[in-house]
Amino acid sequence: MLIINEFLAERLHSNNQELITETISCMKYFTYAKGELITKTGDPICMYTFLASNGLVRGIYHTATGKEITECVVSEAGRCIMPSAILDEAAPVDMEALTNVEVIAFPIDAIRKLEEKYPEILRMENEVLTECWLEQREMKRIRYEYDAKDRYLWFRRTHPGAAEQMMNKHIASYLDMSPVSLSRIRRQLAGNIEG
């Protein structure tokens, strides 16, 4: 679980207690059960949302033909779980809790009011949105440059313990491979460990 004061001091690059207190005053806290949607496609993006506990959240893109694609996976407390870096727009993906999770959120309208008083808030917003963009860019690079086995090994390194908690079809979708290919890779790796 995040220690909120430390989290905000780090995110804001500031120990200004007035700033931290005012930011906490607009914070909202939510719990979601496994399988519950945190954000639904088409909902307005009205909060900066962060994973406050250990757990798993995935972004789900729905194709025109009804296929679900796991677009992102968040597994580390303190990480942003925004459905898009574009604010004031409808969410392009669902955000689903894959485990029971705790979430903290800051309404965008309240944060914008704080921006006028504290420039640290604007820096935090920019950093959060940049992080989201960089994660998407890294995922694109991994999909383009790594073979299926290396993509799975990358996933294991960057999301420790997630493979044991996620369905194969969700991992395979995220890593741009078929569930059959993923099962084969997992069997090969398990054989290498045993052998």
C-alpha positions as CSV (number, residue, x, y, z in Angstrom):
1,M,0.0,0.0,0.0
2,L,1.3,3.5,-0.8
3,I,2.2,5.9,1.9
4,I,0.3,8.8,0.4
5,N,2.5,11.6,1.8
6,E,5.7,10.0,0.5
7,F,4.0,9.2,-2.8
8,L,2.9,12.8,-3.3
9,A,6.2,14.3,-2.1
10,E,8.0,12.1,-4.7
11,R,5.5,12.8,-7.5
12,L,5.4,16.5,-6.8
13,H,9.2,16.8,-6.2
14,S,8.3,18.8,-3.1
15,N,8.1,18.5,0.6
16,N,5.7,21.6,0.8
17,Q,3.2,20.3,3.4
18,E,0.6,22.9,2.3
19,L,0.7,21.6,-1.3
20,I,0.6,18.0,-0.1
21,T,-2.3,18.6,2.3
22,E,-4.3,20.4,-0.4
23,T,-3.6,17.6,-2.9
24,I,-4.7,15.0,-0.4
25,S,-7.9,16.9,0.4
26,C,-9.1,16.4,-3.2
27,M,-8.0,12.7,-3.3
28,K,-10.5,9.9,-3.7
29,Y,-10.0,6.3,-2.6
30,F,-11.6,3.3,-4.3
31,T,-11.5,-0.5,-4.0
32,Y,-12.2,-2.8,-6.9
33,A,-12.8,-6.5,-6.8
34,K,-11.3,-8.8,-9.3
35,G,-13.1,-8.5,-12.6
36,E,-14.6,-5.1,-11.9
37,L,-14.2,-2.2,-14.4
38,I,-12.3,0.8,-13.1
39,T,-13.0,2.7,-16.3
40,K,-15.3,1.7,-19.1
41,T,-14.8,2.6,-22.8
42,G,-16.7,5.8,-23.5
43,D,-16.6,7.1,-20.0
44,P,-15.2,10.6,-19.6
45,I,-11.6,10.7,-18.3
46,C,-12.1,12.9,-15.2
47,M,-9.4,11.7,-12.8
48,Y,-5.7,11.0,-12.6
49,T,-5.8,7.4,-11.3
50,F,-3.0,5.4,-9.6
51,L,-2.7,1.9,-8.3
52,A,-2.4,2.2,-4.5
53,S,-1.8,-1.4,-3.7
54,N,-0.1,-4.4,-5.2
55,G,-2.4,-6.0,-7.7
56,L,-3.1,-6.1,-11.4
57,V,-5.0,-3.9,-13.8
58,R,-5.3,-4.3,-17.5
59,G,-6.4,-2.0,-20.3
60,I,-8.8,-3.6,-22.8
61,Y,-9.2,-2.4,-26.3
62,H,-12.4,-3.7,-28.0
63,T,-12.1,-4.1,-31.8
64,A,-15.0,-3.4,-34.2
65,T,-15.4,-7.2,-34.5
66,G,-15.7,-7.6,-30.7
67,K,-12.3,-9.0,-30.0
68,E,-10.6,-8.0,-26.7
69,I,-7.0,-6.9,-26.9
70,T,-5.0,-6.4,-23.7
71,E,-3.4,-3.0,-24.4
72,C,-1.5,-2.4,-21.1
73,V,-0.8,-4.1,-17.8
74,V,-0.2,-2.2,-14.5
75,S,1.2,-4.2,-11.6
76,E,3.2,-1.8,-9.4
77,A,1.8,0.4,-6.7
78,G,2.1,4.1,-7.6
79,R,1.8,3.5,-11.3
80,C,-0.7,5.5,-13.3
81,I,-3.7,3.6,-14.6
82,M,-5.1,6.2,-17.0
83,P,-7.0,4.8,-20.0
84,S,-5.4,7.5,-22.2
85,A,-3.0,10.3,-22.0
86,I,-5.5,12.6,-23.8
87,L,-7.7,14.3,-21.2
88,D,-11.1,15.7,-21.8
89,E,-11.9,12.8,-24.1
90,A,-13.8,9.6,-23.7
91,A,-11.8,6.6,-22.5
92,P,-10.7,4.6,-25.5
93,V,-10.3,1.4,-23.4
94,D,-11.7,-0.4,-20.4
95,M,-9.5,-0.6,-17.3
96,E,-10.2,-3.9,-15.5
97,A,-9.0,-5.1,-12.1
98,L,-7.5,-8.5,-12.6
99,T,-7.0,-8.9,-8.8
100,N,-8.6,-7.0,-5.9
101,V,-7.0,-3.6,-6.0
102,E,-7.0,-0.3,-4.2
103,V,-6.9,2.9,-6.2
104,I,-6.3,6.6,-5.4
105,A,-7.6,9.2,-7.8
106,F,-7.4,13.0,-8.1
107,P,-10.2,14.7,-10.0
108,I,-8.8,16.6,-13.0
109,D,-10.9,19.7,-12.3
110,A,-9.6,19.9,-8.7
111,I,-6.0,19.4,-9.9
112,R,-6.4,22.2,-12.5
113,K,-7.4,24.6,-9.8
114,L,-4.3,23.6,-7.8
115,E,-2.1,24.3,-10.8
116,E,-2.9,28.0,-10.5
117,K,-1.3,28.0,-7.1
118,Y,1.3,25.3,-7.4
119,P,3.5,24.9,-10.5
120,E,4.6,21.5,-9.0
121,I,1.1,20.1,-10.0
122,L,1.6,20.9,-13.6
123,R,5.0,19.2,-13.6
124,M,3.4,16.1,-12.0
125,E,0.7,16.0,-14.6
126,N,3.3,16.3,-17.4
127,E,5.4,13.5,-15.8
128,V,2.4,11.2,-15.4
129,L,1.3,11.7,-19.0
130,T,4.8,11.3,-20.3
131,E,5.2,8.0,-18.3
132,C,2.0,6.7,-19.9
133,W,3.3,7.6,-23.4
134,L,6.7,6.1,-22.7
135,E,5.2,2.8,-21.6
136,Q,3.2,2.6,-24.7
137,R,6.2,3.4,-26.9
138,E,8.3,0.7,-25.1
139,M,5.5,-1.8,-25.6
140,K,5.4,-1.0,-29.3
141,R,9.2,-1.5,-29.5
142,I,9.0,-4.8,-27.7
143,R,6.3,-6.1,-30.1
144,Y,8.3,-5.0,-33.1
145,E,11.8,-6.0,-32.1
146,Y,11.4,-9.1,-29.9
147,D,10.4,-12.6,-30.9
148,A,7.6,-14.3,-29.0
149,K,9.8,-15.9,-26.3
150,D,11.7,-12.7,-25.7
151,R,8.5,-10.8,-25.3
152,Y,7.3,-13.2,-22.7
153,L,10.6,-13.1,-20.8
154,W,10.4,-9.2,-21.0
155,F,6.9,-9.5,-19.5
156,R,8.1,-11.7,-16.7
157,R,10.9,-9.2,-15.9
158,T,8.8,-6.1,-16.0
159,H,5.7,-7.5,-14.2
160,P,7.0,-10.0,-11.6
161,G,4.4,-12.4,-10.5
162,A,1.8,-11.2,-13.0
163,A,2.1,-14.3,-15.3
164,E,0.9,-16.5,-12.4
165,Q,-2.2,-14.3,-11.8
166,M,-3.3,-13.6,-15.4
167,M,-5.1,-15.8,-17.9
168,N,-3.0,-17.0,-20.8
169,K,-5.2,-15.3,-23.3
170,H,-4.7,-11.9,-21.6
171,I,-0.9,-12.3,-21.6
172,A,-0.9,-13.5,-25.1
173,S,-3.0,-10.7,-26.3
174,Y,-0.8,-8.1,-24.6
175,L,2.3,-9.7,-26.1
176,D,0.8,-10.0,-29.6
177,M,0.9,-13.8,-29.9
178,S,-1.6,-16.6,-29.8
179,P,-2.4,-18.4,-26.5
180,V,-1.1,-21.6,-28.1
181,S,2.3,-20.0,-28.8
182,L,2.4,-18.7,-25.2
183,S,1.6,-22.1,-23.8
184,R,4.3,-23.6,-25.9
185,I,6.8,-21.0,-24.7
186,R,5.8,-21.5,-21.1
187,R,6.2,-25.3,-21.4
188,Q,9.7,-24.9,-23.0
189,L,10.8,-22.5,-20.3
190,A,9.5,-24.9,-17.6
191,G,11.4,-27.8,-19.2
192,N,14.6,-25.7,-19.2
193,I,14.2,-25.0,-15.5
194,E,13.5,-28.7,-14.7
195,G,16.1,-30.0,-17.1
